[in-house]
Amino acid sequence: MENMIRERRKERGLSQEELAKRCGVSRQTINAIENNKYDPTLALAFRLAKELQVTVDALFIPT
C-alpha cells in the first residue's frame, strides 16, 4: 500500500510535527507512515484524511 500523505501535507502547508499534533501522534509516526514503514490504524487513517481534507481512498493507494 502506498500513500499520498506527504504530498497532501505539503499542499496544505503543514509540517510533520503540526500534522502529528492535530492527529494525536508523534512526528516519528507521521514520518514512518510517509516512508511506508508503518501502516496506520483505521482510526488514524480517518484522522489523517480529515486533517488533510481528503478521503481515506485518496490517501492510500493499493499496490
HELIX and SHEET records of a PDB file:
HELIX    1   1 ILE A    5  GLU A   11  1                                   7    
HELIX    2   2 GLN A   16  CYS A   23  1                                   8    
HELIX    3   3 ARG A   27  GLU A   34  1                                   8    
HELIX    4   4 LEU A   42  LEU A   52  1                                  11    
HELIX    5   5 VAL A   56  LEU A   59  1                                   4    
SHEET    1   A 2 GLU A   2  ASN A   3  0                                        
SHEET    2   A 2 PHE A  60  ILE A  61 -1                                        
END                                                                             
